[in-house]
Amino acid sequence: MKALEENKSALLVAPTWAEIEAVTEKVRTALKISGRLAGEEKELQVFDSLSWTEAQKRDARQYRPGMAIHFHRTAYGFDKDETVAVVAVENNSLTVQCPDGSEVLFQLGQGSALFDVGEKRELKMAAGDKLLLQSNWQKKFVNGELVEVKAVQGDSVLLADGRVIPAEYRTFTHGYAVTSHAAQGKTVDEVLLVASSRSLPAINQEQFYVSISRGRERCQIFTDDAEMLRSHVTHSSARLAAVEAMPRRDFLQTILQRGNRFLKRFRQRFAQSISTERSNNEIKPTEHQRESYHSSV
């Protein structure tokens, strides 16, 4: 909110989607109170991408019934922009339900770049909301683009820049917080990194470096366990799970090679930021910890 009042660009970064959803809820509540989100909220069903790697999309163990698969191109008998629902998982294949209700077998393997995996859910939005676009569409929308809602008109969304999101395009979510992976390539005035104790297993040196290096002027870190966070960010995750495969490993190694000369400076910034947050009482316990405390009392 302070960054918005000062007319500065800001980016909220969180290590997991669960953390992002929690942060988004709090941000939208604050925006409603301040009057920055105006008018009646409306709900639209969207395809919320899970941002899987190619290796994850080829791994049947990653799927579960209820997930959705959205095709970017015509392939395997499915039309471009068609979305099917996962009904069952068997070895290296999936049983999926098409929009007309029919069920077909979908064999996993090559061609994972032709589709995305996510979940269908209801997304609340109002005038003033920020949205993160999660796929390219007809040269009108770009994956990773941040846009602002001007109005919701039926099944369409009018954007502040004059464009209209039609009913056929439903691959977007709230754009108040992103993962470190989605933050790559973005540069803003201020970065706010949220890392509660429940998401610390997803944090490592590489992820931390990508997150804090997005800000030109300032980086603030919010956590409820500073010592544990310090332990995670001082260790590299060079050994990755097999499902992450080579592309991501190569990227992380490249990030490390390019960032080695900056690591010392960022560690100093981290230590100073933690000290400042403590003195300003900005590090607050999570809802889970508050509940645990009250229940114990």
N, C-alpha and C positions, 0 to 999 in steps of 0.2 A: 504494500500500500504506500509506503514512504517513497519508493522508487517511482511509482505512478504519479504521486503528487509533485515530485521534482522533475517530472517529464523525462525520466531516464529509462532505458531499456533494461529489463531484468529477466533472469531465467532461473526457475526453480528446478533443481535436479535431485532426483531420488534414485536409489539403487534398484528398487523393485516396483512392479506395478501395484502391489498391495499398498506400498507406501505412497505412491502417486495418487491413488484413489482417496486415501485418508487426507493427504495434503490438499487435494482438489476440493474436497468437501468443505474444509475449513476456509480455504481462500474464497470460495463462492459465497459462503455465509458472510464473511467480512465484506465482500463486494455488495451484497444485498443490503446490509446494514448501512453502508456508506452511500447507497443510492446509485452505484455504478452499474448494477444490474437492474434494469427497469422493466416494468410491464409484467404480464402474465407468463409464467413458465409453461412451456409445452414439451411434450415427450415425442421423440421420434425413435423408431427402432433402427439401430445402426449395427454395422459389422465392426467390431472392435478387434483390430489386429493384435496378435500376441508377439509380433516382431520376431518370429523364429528364424534361425539360420537355415541354410539349405540342408545341412546335415540333420537338423531337428525335424524338418518336414519329411525327410526320407525315413525316419525312425518311427516305426509303428508304436513303440512303447510310449511315445510322447502324447498319443491321441487318447481321447476318451469320448464316449457318447455324449452328444449335446453340442460338441464343437461344430464350427462351420468352416467350410472351405470355399474361398472366393477365387474364381478363375480370371486372370488378367487377359488371357488370350484363349481362343478356341483350341481345345486340346482334349484328347481322350474321350471324345463324344460329348463334351460339355461346351456350352457357348461362352463367348467372351462376356464378362460381367455377371455370369451365372453364379449363384451361391447355393451350395448343397449342405445338408446336415449330416454329421457323422452319426450313424445308428449303432454300428458294432465294429469292433477291432479284432482281426484274426491274422496272426502271423504278420506277413508283410502286405496285407491288404485291408481295405476298409469297406464296410457296407454303408453307402450314403443314400440319403433320400433327396430326390430332385424336387423342384418347386411344384410339379404336377402330382406329387405323392408317390411316384414309382421309386423302387429301390434298385440300385445297381452296385456291382462290385468295382471298387477303385483300387488298382494295383499301385503300390508305392514303389518308387525307384527313380529313374531319370525324369527330367522335366520339372523338378520341384520349383524352378524359377518362374513357372507359368501360373502358379497359384499362391495364395496366402492362407494362413490358418488363423482363426480367431474365434470370437464368440458373438452371438447376437444378443443385444441387450437394449433396454430402453434408456435413452439419454435425455436428461432434462436440460433445456436451454432457454435463454431469454435474451433480449436485446442487450448487447454489451459483452456477451460471453465470448471467450477466446476458444477457437477450435484448432486442433491439430489434424491436418489431412494426412491420411495414411496410405494413399496409393495415387498413382498418376491416372488421369482420366481425360481422354479426348483433347489433349494439349491445353486444357483449360485449368486443370488442377495438378499440382505437383506434390509428390510424396514428401512429407516433412514440412510442408508450408503451414505457417501460422496465420489464421484469418480471424476476423471479428464479425460477430452476428449483428446485423442491423434490425432484422425482423424475421419471424417465422410465419410464412404464409402458406397455410395448408400443409402439403407434404414437401414444400420447397423452403429453402433458407436463403434469405436475401443478405448478402454480405456488405460490409461497410465500404468496400471498394467498388461496389456496383455489380459484381458477379452474382449469379444465382446458383446455389447447389440444388440440382433437380432430384426428384424422387429416385432416379436410377443410381445415384451416387450416394452410398451410405458407409463409406470407409473413412470415418473420422471419429474423434473423441474430443474431450475437453483438452485445451492446450495450455493449462497453467503449470504443469510440471512434466518433465521428460526424464527418461533414463539417460545415463551417461553415453550410451551407444547412440541414442537419438540426438544428443547434444553435439556430437561431432560435427565440425564445420560451422557451428554457430558462434558468434561473438557478440557479447552484450556489455553494457556498462557494469552491471552487478550480477553476481552469481550467488544464489542461496542454495547451499547443499544441505538437504535434510537426511539424516542418517540415525534413525532410532536403533535401539539395541536389537529389536526383532529383525531388522534388515541387515545387520552387520555381517552375517555370513556371505552376503552378496558383494561385499566391499573388499577391494584389494588395491595395491599400489597403482596398477594401470588404470583402473576405473576411477580412482581418486584423482589422478593426474589429469585425465581427460575432463573431469567435472570442474575442477578449480581453475583450469587454464582457459575457460570460456570467458572469464570476466576481464574487461580492460582496466577498470578502476578498483573494484572491490570484490572480495569473496567472503561471505559469511557462512559459518558452519553451525548447524543446529543438531545437537545430539543429547541423549540422556545418559551416555556412558563414554566420557571423553577418553579414559584410559584404554578401554577396549577398542575404540575407534583408532586410537594411536597405534595400537598393536597391529590392527588389520592393514593400515595404510603404509606401514613400514616393511611389509612383506610382499613379495611379488607372487603372482599366480602363473608363473611360466608353465607349470604343468597343468594343462586343462583337461576337462573330461573329453572322452573320445567323441561325443556327440558334437562338440564345438568345432572339430575338424580343422583343416589347415588355414582356410581364409582368415578366420578370426585370430588364430595364433600369429599368423604373419602380420596382421594389422597391429596387434598388441606389441609385438617385438619391434615393429617400425616406430610405434609411439615411444617406446622406451629408448630406442637409439637416438631419436630426435630430441627427447626430453631429458636426457641424463644431465646435461649442463644446467638445467633449470630445477632439478629435484631439490637441491640444497636450499635454494631460495624459496621454493614452495613449502618445504618442511618448516622453514622459519615463519612463513606466513601463517601456516596452520597453527603453530605453537602460539603465535601472537593472537590469532583469532580466537583460539580456545580460551586464552587468558582474558581477552576482552569480553567474551560471552559470559564467563564466570562472574566477572566484576559487574556486569550489567544485568545479571540474573536472567539472561536470555535463554539459557539452557534449562528447559523445563521438563518435568517428568511426563511420560506418555500417559494417555488415558488408562492403559492397562496397569501402569504402576500406581496411578491414583486409586484405581479400584482395588488393587491388591492392598494398598496402605489402609484404606478405609475399612476393608473387610477384616484386616488384622486388628484394627482398633475396635 
